[in-house]
Amino acid sequence: MTPRIKVIGAGLAGCEAAYAAARLGVAVELYEMKPRKYTPAHKYDGFAELVCSNSLRSNQVYNAVGLLKEELTLLGSLIMEAAHATAVPAGTALAVDRVRFSDYITEKIKSHPLITVYTGVEITEIPRDGITVVASGPLTDGALAEDILHLIGRDTLYFYDAAAPIVEASSIDFEKAYFASRYGKGESDDYVNCPMTKEEYEAFYGALVHAEEAKLHEFDTPNEKEPRVFEGCMPVEVMAKRGPDTLLFGPLKPVGLPDPKTGREPYAVVQLRAENREKTMYNLVGFQTHLTFPEQRRVFRMIPGLENAEFLRYGVMHRNTYLCSPGLLTDTYSLAEKENIFFAGQMTGVEGYVESTGSGLVAGISAARLARGEARLSFPKETMLGAMASYVSVGSATAFQPMNANFGIIPPLEKKVKGGKAARNDAYAARALAFAKELRSSLFENTEENV
């Protein structure tokens, strides 16, 4: 009888791992501590809850994360299926309705005949026998965190993550704000834009860099004097302190967003992206923050069009935990010294929703193969899935940091490609997708999914 796989955590990585294993005919027990207990960042009862942003980033295959999404889609990813089914307009990006996205995944997981779900169950110790995928998330703490430390015999590292505030659509002043997508890509109403003059930007900038930051909660405080902040989720006030022009080349870049009232590009632009299909809620793009709530209300209401904004959720900053994975994990996300125990999600050192999903898929497939008495599967490094797994397993252990999908971790092309970066990335994508299609055929040739 094929042994059951245990999956700890029903986030993006855990749900993807469970679903991937079940697709390969292996029974799965999925354990989720909600609704009995929540992390400080989670509020919703459903699985795969998105807390930082509702965007899964670029949909373009010549973009590294776009390629990763395409590989996942080819391999039957549940998370990608849910994302496409619950998408909201976001130009060339893939953004989702958070609640519908979570509900879609929860229903698919709970209704799968090979997945048994145990909710309200907090796992405090990783089983040493049997096959387990640990996907408990970057806020793993308490007894389970202590057990992980005991299991791996190493220190756990920390960095910080931040979320952007969300405002009510009806409270935006469209006498000042306007709809537009950068360079006219996507639908015209995908983004709300709040333009700033030079004087307005300078006043906003001054208020932002001198605003009061919130104190860290006890659960957020690591055992180090200078906590690391992941670059991709840098709080806007921290970014601003690098210099007055930093935001103008980052989240407030006005290029490609002319104001229809003047026909010219403003000095700076704050963009807001829809949180749901009904477009009743918008988040401030790139405005992850650790300011106190009163300061967020005061400073962000200085943005033209948001003077009377109603904040449905303020931005927050919280600790993320990840392992020093090189040498500890293999390129299948299993422990090097205990191949029956896998890790998946941000705690492995992949960074981002889509990357976490990818680690879950790779771990779930290898866990299922191990359960069936087959060899674990190392994905080709030419794929973004394989490149991320390789980075996690062999990256420099002395300076290991979380990593987003990028073309720098993929092996070079066999031949030089003319046409610059765009042509080169197209070639990377074509090669990766050819490998992904071969994987799909070999993995699922005897299943309904490959028909």
C-alpha positions in Angstrom: 0.0 0.0 0.0 1.4 3.4 -1.0 2.0 5.5 2.2 0.2 8.7 2.9 2.0 12.0 2.7 1.5 14.5 5.5 1.5 18.2 4.6 1.8 20.8 7.3 0.2 24.1 6.4 -2.5 25.1 3.8 -0.8 28.2 2.4 0.2 28.5 -1.3 3.1 26.0 -1.0 1.2 23.5 1.2 -1.9 23.5 -1.1 0.2 23.1 -4.2 2.3 20.3 -2.7 -0.9 18.4 -1.5 -2.6 18.8 -4.9 0.5 17.8 -6.9 0.9 14.6 -4.8 -2.8 13.8 -5.1 -2.6 14.2 -8.9 0.0 11.5 -8.9 -2.3 9.2 -7.1 -0.9 9.5 -3.6 -3.1 10.1 -0.6 -2.4 13.2 1.4 -3.2 14.4 4.9 -3.2 18.2 5.0 -3.0 19.9 8.4 -4.0 23.6 8.9 -4.1 25.3 12.3 -6.8 27.9 11.2 -9.4 28.6 12.4 -8.2 27.5 15.9 -5.0 29.6 15.6 -3.8 32.4 13.3 -0.4 33.9 12.6 -0.3 37.7 13.3 -0.5 38.3 9.5 -3.5 36.1 8.7 -7.2 36.9 9.2 -9.2 34.8 6.7 -10.3 31.2 7.4 -9.7 30.0 3.8 -6.6 28.3 2.5 -3.8 30.1 0.5 -4.6 33.5 2.0 -2.7 36.4 0.4 -1.5 38.9 2.9 1.1 41.2 1.3 -0.4 42.0 -2.1 -3.0 40.6 -4.4 -0.6 40.6 -7.4 1.2 37.6 -8.7 3.3 40.0 -10.8 4.0 39.9 -14.5 2.1 37.7 -17.0 4.7 38.2 -19.7 6.6 34.9 -20.5 9.8 36.8 -21.2 9.7 38.1 -17.6 11.3 35.6 -15.1 8.2 35.3 -12.9 6.0 35.2 -16.0 8.0 32.2 -17.2 7.6 30.6 -13.8 3.9 31.0 -14.0 3.7 29.5 -17.4 5.8 26.5 -16.3 3.4 26.0 -13.3 0.4 26.3 -15.6 1.8 23.7 -18.0 2.3 21.3 -15.1 -1.3 21.7 -13.8 -0.7 24.0 -10.8 -3.8 24.5 -8.7 -2.6 27.9 -7.6 -2.3 29.1 -11.2 -5.7 27.6 -12.1 -7.3 29.5 -9.2 -5.4 32.7 -10.1 -6.7 32.7 -13.7 -10.2 31.9 -12.5 -10.3 34.7 -10.0 -8.2 37.4 -11.8 -8.9 41.1 -11.6 -7.7 43.6 -14.3 -4.1 44.6 -13.7 -2.6 45.3 -17.1 0.2 42.9 -18.0 0.3 41.6 -14.4 -1.8 38.8 -12.9 -3.7 40.0 -9.9 -6.5 38.2 -8.1 -9.6 38.8 -5.9 -8.1 37.6 -2.6 -11.3 36.1 -1.2 -12.4 34.3 -4.4 -8.9 33.1 -4.9 -8.7 31.6 -1.4 -12.3 30.1 -1.6 -11.5 28.5 -5.0 -8.4 26.7 -3.7 -10.1 25.7 -0.4 -13.0 24.1 -2.3 -10.7 22.2 -4.7 -8.5 20.9 -1.9 -11.4 19.9 0.4 -13.3 18.1 -2.4 -10.3 16.1 -3.7 -10.9 12.4 -3.0 -7.3 11.7 -2.1 -6.8 14.7 0.2 -8.0 14.5 3.8 -8.1 17.9 5.5 -7.6 18.5 9.2 -8.4 22.1 10.1 -7.9 23.6 13.6 -5.0 21.3 14.2 -1.7 22.8 15.2 1.3 20.5 14.5 4.0 21.0 17.1 6.5 18.3 16.0 7.5 17.1 12.6 7.1 13.3 12.3 10.5 11.6 11.9 9.0 8.6 10.1 6.8 8.6 7.0 6.9 11.4 4.4 6.2 15.0 5.4 6.1 18.3 3.6 6.6 21.2 6.0 4.9 24.3 4.6 4.0 26.1 7.8 5.0 29.5 6.4 7.4 32.3 7.2 5.8 33.1 10.5 6.4 29.6 11.9 6.9 29.9 15.7 6.4 28.2 19.0 6.9 24.5 19.4 7.1 23.8 15.7 9.8 26.4 15.2 11.8 24.9 18.1 11.3 21.4 16.6 12.7 22.6 13.3 15.7 24.0 15.0 16.2 20.7 16.8 15.8 18.8 13.6 18.2 20.8 11.4 20.7 21.7 14.2 21.2 25.2 12.8 20.1 28.7 13.5 17.0 30.0 11.7 17.5 33.4 10.0 15.2 36.3 9.8 14.2 39.1 7.5 11.3 41.5 7.3 8.3 41.7 5.0 5.7 44.5 4.7 2.2 45.0 3.2 0.6 48.0 1.6 -2.6 49.8 2.8 -5.9 49.4 1.0 -8.4 52.2 0.5 -12.1 52.3 -0.3 -12.7 53.1 -4.0 -15.6 55.5 -3.3 -13.3 57.7 -1.2 -10.9 58.5 -4.0 -11.3 61.9 -5.5 -11.5 61.4 -9.3 -11.4 65.2 -9.9 -7.7 64.7 -9.3 -7.0 61.0 -9.9 -7.4 59.3 -13.3 -7.5 55.8 -14.8 -4.6 54.6 -16.9 -2.2 51.7 -17.4 1.5 52.5 -18.0 2.2 53.0 -21.7 -1.5 52.2 -22.4 -0.9 48.4 -21.8 -3.9 46.5 -20.5 -7.4 47.9 -19.9 -7.7 51.7 -19.4 -9.2 51.3 -15.9 -6.8 48.7 -14.5 -5.0 51.3 -12.4 -6.0 54.5 -10.6 -3.3 57.2 -10.8 -2.8 60.0 -8.4 -0.5 62.7 -10.0 1.8 65.0 -8.1 3.5 68.3 -8.9 7.0 68.9 -7.8 5.9 70.9 -4.9 3.3 68.3 -3.8 6.0 65.5 -4.1 8.5 67.5 -2.0 6.0 68.1 0.8 4.9 64.4 0.7 8.5 63.2 0.7 9.4 65.4 3.7 6.5 64.1 5.7 7.2 60.5 4.7 10.8 60.4 5.8 10.1 62.0 9.1 7.0 60.0 9.9 6.9 57.8 13.0 7.4 54.1 12.5 5.5 51.4 14.4 7.3 49.5 17.1 7.9 45.8 16.4 5.8 43.3 18.2 7.6 40.7 20.3 6.9 38.0 17.7 8.6 40.2 15.2 11.8 40.8 17.1 14.8 38.7 16.0 18.0 38.0 17.9 20.0 40.5 15.9 20.7 44.2 16.1 20.0 45.0 12.4 17.2 42.9 11.0 17.4 42.3 7.2 14.6 43.7 5.0 14.0 41.9 1.7 14.5 44.4 -1.2 11.3 43.4 -3.0 9.2 44.3 0.0 11.1 47.4 1.2 8.9 49.7 3.2 8.3 52.9 1.2 9.6 55.1 4.0 12.9 53.1 4.1 13.2 53.3 0.3 12.6 57.1 0.5 15.4 57.6 3.0 17.9 56.5 0.3 17.4 59.8 -1.4 14.8 62.3 -2.6 14.8 60.9 -6.1 14.6 57.2 -5.2 10.8 57.0 -5.3 10.7 58.8 -8.7 12.5 55.9 -10.2 10.5 53.3 -8.2 6.8 53.2 -7.2 6.2 56.9 -8.0 7.7 56.8 -11.5 5.5 58.9 -13.8 6.8 57.6 -17.1 4.1 56.3 -19.5 1.3 57.8 -17.4 0.3 61.1 -18.9 -2.4 63.0 -17.1 -5.5 63.3 -19.4 -6.2 66.8 -18.0 -2.8 68.1 -19.2 -1.6 65.6 -21.7 1.8 65.6 -19.9 3.4 63.3 -17.5 3.2 64.5 -13.9 6.3 65.0 -11.7 5.4 61.8 -9.7 2.5 59.4 -9.8 1.1 57.1 -7.1 -0.7 54.1 -8.6 -3.5 52.1 -7.0 -4.5 48.6 -8.2 -7.9 47.0 -7.7 -8.2 44.5 -4.9 -11.3 42.8 -6.1 -13.4 42.3 -9.3 -16.0 44.8 -8.2 -13.2 47.4 -7.9 -14.5 48.6 -4.5 -11.1 48.4 -2.9 -7.6 49.6 -4.1 -4.2 49.0 -2.7 -1.3 51.5 -3.0 1.2 49.9 -5.3 4.7 49.8 -3.9 3.5 51.4 -0.6 4.5 48.6 1.8 5.0 50.4 5.1 5.8 50.2 8.7 4.5 53.6 9.7 2.1 53.8 12.6 -1.6 53.8 11.6 -2.2 57.5 12.5 0.9 58.4 10.5 -0.2 56.4 7.5 -3.5 58.2 7.5 -1.8 61.6 7.9 1.0 61.1 5.3 -0.9 59.1 2.6 -3.8 61.6 2.7 -1.3 64.1 1.4 -1.4 62.2 -2.0 -3.6 64.2 -4.4 -6.9 62.3 -4.7 -6.5 60.6 -1.4 -7.2 63.5 0.9 -10.4 61.9 2.2 -9.3 58.2 1.7 -11.0 55.6 3.9 -8.4 53.0 4.8 -9.9 49.5 4.8 -6.5 48.0 5.9 -3.4 49.8 7.0 0.0 48.6 6.0 1.9 46.3 8.4 5.4 44.9 8.7 6.1 41.5 10.1 8.9 39.0 10.5 9.5 36.3 8.0 11.5 33.2 8.9 13.6 31.2 6.4 16.2 28.5 6.5 19.9 28.7 5.5 19.0 26.1 2.9 22.3 25.5 0.9 23.7 22.2 2.0 20.6 21.7 4.3 18.1 21.1 1.5 18.4 19.2 -1.8 17.1 20.5 -5.1 13.9 18.6 -4.5 13.4 20.6 -1.2 14.0 17.5 1.0 16.5 17.5 3.9 19.8 16.3 2.6 20.2 14.0 5.7 16.5 13.0 6.0 15.1 12.6 2.5 11.6 11.8 3.8 11.2 15.3 5.2 10.6 18.2 2.7 10.2 21.9 3.2 8.3 24.2 0.9 7.4 27.9 0.7 9.2 31.1 1.7 10.9 29.4 4.6 13.1 27.6 2.1 14.5 30.9 0.8 12.3 31.4 -2.3 10.7 34.8 -2.2 7.2 35.6 -3.5 3.8 34.0 -4.0 4.6 32.4 -7.3 8.1 31.1 -6.1 6.5 29.6 -3.0 3.9 27.9 -5.2 6.8 26.5 -7.4 8.6 25.1 -4.4 5.4 23.4 -3.3 4.9 21.8 -6.7 8.5 20.5 -6.8 8.3 19.2 -3.2 4.9 17.6 -3.7 5.9 15.8 -6.8 9.1 14.4 -5.2 7.3 13.4 -2.0 4.7 11.5 -4.1 7.4 9.7 -6.1 9.1 8.8 -2.9 5.8 7.4 -1.5 5.5 5.3 -4.7 9.0 3.9 -4.3 10.4 6.0 -7.1 13.4 8.4 -7.2 12.8 12.0 -6.3 12.8 14.3 -9.3 15.3 17.0 -9.8 13.8 19.5 -12.2 16.0 20.6 -15.1 18.0 23.7 -14.2 17.0 25.2 -17.5 13.5 25.7 -16.1 12.7 28.4 -13.7 11.3 25.8 -11.3 14.6 23.9 -11.4 16.8 27.0 -11.2 15.0 28.1 -8.1 15.4 24.7 -6.5 19.1 24.7 -7.4 19.6 28.1 -6.0 18.1 27.1 -2.7 20.2 23.9 -2.4 23.6 25.2 -3.6 23.6 29.0 -3.2 26.3 30.5 -1.1 25.6 29.5 2.5 27.7 32.4 3.9 25.6 35.1 2.3 22.3 33.3 1.6 19.3 35.6 1.0 15.8 35.0 -0.2 15.6 35.1 -4.0 12.8 35.9 -6.5 12.7 34.2 -9.9 15.2 35.8 -12.2 17.1 34.8 -15.4 20.5 35.2 -13.6 20.1 31.8 -11.9 19.3 29.9 -15.1 22.3 28.3 -16.9 23.5 30.4 -19.9 22.2 29.7 -23.4 24.2 27.3 -25.5 24.5 30.0 -28.2 24.6 33.8 -28.2 21.3 35.4 -29.2 21.1 38.6 -31.2 18.6 41.2 -30.4 19.5 42.2 -26.8 18.0 41.4 -23.5 14.4 40.8 -24.8 15.5 38.3 -27.4 17.8 36.5 -24.9 14.9 36.2 -22.4 12.6 34.9 -25.1 15.2 32.2 -25.9 15.5 31.4 -22.2 11.7 31.0 -22.0 11.4 28.9 -25.1 14.1 26.5 -23.8 12.5 26.3 -20.4 9.0 25.6 -21.7 10.3 22.9 -24.0 11.7 21.1 -20.8 8.4 21.8 -18.9 6.4 20.2 -21.7 8.6 17.1 -21.6 8.2 16.9 -17.8 4.4 17.2 -18.1 4.3 14.2 -20.5 6.7 12.0 -18.4 5.0 12.8 -15.1 1.3 12.6 -16.1 1.4 10.3 -19.1 -0.9 7.8 -17.3 -3.2 10.3 -15.7 -6.3 12.2 -16.9 -4.5 15.5 -16.5 -2.3 14.7 -19.5 -5.2 13.8 -21.9 
